[in-house]
Amino acid sequence: MIKRTQLDEIIQFIDFKKAVIIFGARQVGKTTLTEQIAEVLKIPFRYFNADEILVRETWKPENVETLLSLIGESKLVVLDEAQMLENAGLILKILIDRKLGIQFIITGSSSLDIANSTYESLTGRKWTFELYPLSIHEMVKNFGLFEVRKNLENYMVFGTYPEVINEKDKAKAALSNIMQSYLYKDILALAGIRKPATLDKLVKALAYQIGQEVSLNELSRITGLDVKTVDAYIDLLQKTFIIFVLPSFSRNLRNEIAKGKKIYFYDNGIRNAVINNFSPCSIRDDIGQLWENFIVSERMKYNNIMRNHVNSYFWRTTAQQEIDYIEETDGQITAFEIKWSPNKKAKFSITFTNAYEPKETKLIHRENFWNWLGV
């Protein structure tokens, strides 16, 4: 079993007073992580899965006493996929305020405010964590750098979902199952989308445009959805941890693109499953896009694991001057170019460097990327 880096951090926040909430896409290992927590704590736990109708009927404010009888003497309670509950926040508040000495661990595969607005009830009563597909940082710790470098192109194509990593020979089947059974499940169930085909069309359009600045008007034209609906769907895709948005960086230059955005997938395998392309890296014409998606998503995972508080951007001007990735920390700027080939040279715009005086500029390629990911 692969040890997740956040296991040790979460253990430090176990206090049997506040709830621990773990957000992350379906199938990224949230349930396995809760089992690891229980194993470290050496206490039995009571498990509830809110995907089940009976659990949803039980976890209601008016059923607190029934719920407590089901919990019994357990001091650790896991509530999985809590976004499926209508009043999860309210019932958890009731339970926590009783000071029962029970540690509640809540998982959700969407930001829970999609399903209910009561999570504000847990203000001051929760610790929140986000779990993503396995990171390079975690895999090096579990398998070693040599093994990770050897399998790099596999990660580029099939991604790093735990099931994909653990059963490489079944990677396509695993990704197909995630696509068909889990990927849009929360959006369709919780947001009331009646035409999943249009959502699928939008996701495919985004998959073909990773690393490029996206236009809501163009996406509207491709999908047949109005611009507001496209924007709303993109927001939902973010809240269910399928994609994330990288905004444009702009401060004071007249020709900077101030409101642009790039969209990346949290996992390369999901991106490739969306377009049904699992061709090896050696024959792909989108290798630059794949590498950029891989590196930006890995950096995002690393910053999340290390609790690095950074603002992330890309930069572009109307004259097509561009920098792939920028981080701003405490007012200091670092700029990075992302290239698959280690033989390519990075060109950082003089316009940018003169205007913002970055602390560092660096080229990230396949022969040095691990240094950027805490390895």
Buried (B, 14 or more C-beta within 10 A) or exposed (E): EBEBBBEEBBEEEBEEEBBBBBBBBBBBBBBBBBBBBBEEBEEEBBBBBBBEEEBBEBBBBEBBEEBEEBBEEBBBBBBBBBBBBBBBBBBBBBBBEEEBEBBBBBBBBBBBEBBBEBBEBBEEBBBBBBBBBBBBBBBBBBBEEEEBBEBBBBBBBBBBBBBBBEEEEEBBEBBEBBBEEBBBBBBBBBBEBEEEEBBBBBBBBBBBBBBEBBBBEEBBEBBEBEEEBBEBBBBBBBBBBBBBBBBBBBEEBEEBBEEBBBBBBBBBBBBBBBEEBBEEBEEBEBBBBBBBBBBBBBBBBBBBBBEEEBEBBBBBBEEEBBBBBBBBEEEEBBBBBBBBEEEEEBEBBEBBBEBBEBEEBBBBBBEEBBEBBBB
